[in-house]
Amino acid sequence: MRRKRDAYTEIAKREGLRSRAYFKLKDIDERYGIFRPGDIVIDIGAAPGGWIKYSLSKIGFDGRVIGIDQREIEPFEEPNVVTIKADILGEGIFKSIEEQLGGEKADVIISDASPNISGVYEVDTEKIYDLNKRVIEIADRFLRPGGTLILKTFQGRHERRLVNALKKRFRRISTYKSKVSRKRSSEIYYICMGFIKPRKRSCRRGKRGEHQS
Ligand SMILES: C[S@@+](CC[C@H](N)C(=O)[O-])C[C@H]1O[C@@H](n2cnc3c(N)ncnc32)[C@H](O)[C@@H]1O
């Protein structure tokens, strides 16, 4: 397992893929067929840029990527990438995205955003849930009808509430656990396809329910 993890890091480094996370998105895309040439992609929690790199390889020069992170993202040579250095929990984020989209909507929103892990379960799950709620707000405003969201979260606390919020907004939801993730990581990804405008906008309260996986 250790050898496998190191291999991902090695290959990512050798091939200039920026991060081993590149392979997670590649695997998700190969399973679920996320990207189309010409897509507009918003990548949330994008640093150092592995997911941007992979998205670019699929959407071509007709598409574009807006990468957002509170950390600096080293510039890309490709002209169809813009990056925003910002905390997504800040209110200014909506205006910043709106400016970059220039009236268009995103075809795909991908979020690998996660807090620094404290190791305290309650703290970490609370923090990622705050990020998850904000990503859903961003999707509500900027994802086109029929669009796709990939959302990272931690298993356990808040998961049902999160799934209920997603079920109000997407026709099909699948869960994905990556073989590239750290051995003891509780991270999972929701692959949400077929965006529909939610009847209720809040994702704080939800009815009990099951989801497909
Ligand atoms: C696992 S890394 C993302 C790796 C990236 N997908 C890649 O392919 O290279 C998670 C990122 O989420 C970002 N992040 C966490 N909280 C954030 C916030 N409130 N606003 C913006 N970015 C945030 C972190 O700075 C970090 O770069």
The ligand as an SDF file (V2000), in Angstrom:
LIG
                    3D

 27 29  0  0  0  0  0  0  0  0999 V2000
   -6.3590   18.0610   -1.1930 C   0  0  0  0  0  0  0  0  0  0  0  0
   -5.9610   19.7170   -1.6120 S   0  0  0  0  0  0  0  0  0  0  0  0
   -6.5070   19.8200   -3.2870 C   0  0  0  0  0  0  0  0  0  0  0  0
   -5.6320   19.1370   -4.2990 C   0  0  0  0  0  0  0  0  0  0  0  0
   -6.0220   19.4920   -5.7200 C   0  0  0  0  0  0  0  0  0  0  0  0
   -7.3140   18.9170   -6.0860 N   0  0  0  0  0  0  0  0  0  0  0  0
   -5.0100   19.0210   -6.7290 C   0  0  0  0  0  0  0  0  0  0  0  0
   -5.3960   18.2820   -7.6230 O   0  0  0  0  0  0  0  0  0  0  0  0
   -3.8430   19.4200   -6.6700 O   0  0  0  0  0  0  0  0  0  0  0  0
   -7.2220   20.6100   -0.7560 C   0  0  0  0  0  0  0  0  0  0  0  0
   -7.1790   22.1010   -0.9770 C   0  0  0  0  0  0  0  0  0  0  0  0
   -8.3290   22.7100   -0.3900 O   0  0  0  0  0  0  0  0  0  0  0  0
   -7.9530   24.0390   -0.0870 C   0  0  0  0  0  0  0  0  0  0  0  0
   -8.9050   24.6990    0.8250 N   0  0  0  0  0  0  0  0  0  0  0  0
   -9.2750   24.2840    2.0560 C   0  0  0  0  0  0  0  0  0  0  0  0
  -10.1210   25.1800    2.6170 N   0  0  0  0  0  0  0  0  0  0  0  0
  -10.3160   26.1660    1.7000 C   0  0  0  0  0  0  0  0  0  0  0  0
  -11.0810   27.3660    1.7040 C   0  0  0  0  0  0  0  0  0  0  0  0
  -11.8230   27.7240    2.7580 N   0  0  0  0  0  0  0  0  0  0  0  0
  -11.0310   28.1590    0.6090 N   0  0  0  0  0  0  0  0  0  0  0  0
  -10.2640   27.8050   -0.4630 C   0  0  0  0  0  0  0  0  0  0  0  0
   -9.5120   26.6830   -0.5150 N   0  0  0  0  0  0  0  0  0  0  0  0
   -9.5420   25.8600    0.5530 C   0  0  0  0  0  0  0  0  0  0  0  0
   -6.5780   23.8750    0.5310 C   0  0  0  0  0  0  0  0  0  0  0  0
   -5.8600   25.0940    0.5350 O   0  0  0  0  0  0  0  0  0  0  0  0
   -5.9570   22.7990   -0.3360 C   0  0  0  0  0  0  0  0  0  0  0  0
   -5.1280   23.3460   -1.3190 O   0  0  0  0  0  0  0  0  0  0  0  0
  1  2  1  0
  2  3  1  0
  2 10  1  0
  3  4  1  0
  4  5  1  0
  5  6  1  0
  5  7  1  0
  7  8  2  0
  7  9  1  0
 10 11  1  0
 11 12  1  0
 11 26  1  0
 12 13  1  0
 13 14  1  0
 13 24  1  0
 14 15  1  0
 14 23  1  0
 15 16  2  0
 16 17  1  0
 17 18  1  0
 17 23  2  0
 18 19  1  0
 18 20  2  0
 20 21  1  0
 21 22  2  0
 22 23  1  0
 24 25  1  0
 24 26  1  0
 26 27  1  0
M  CHG  2   2   1   9  -1
M  END
$$$$
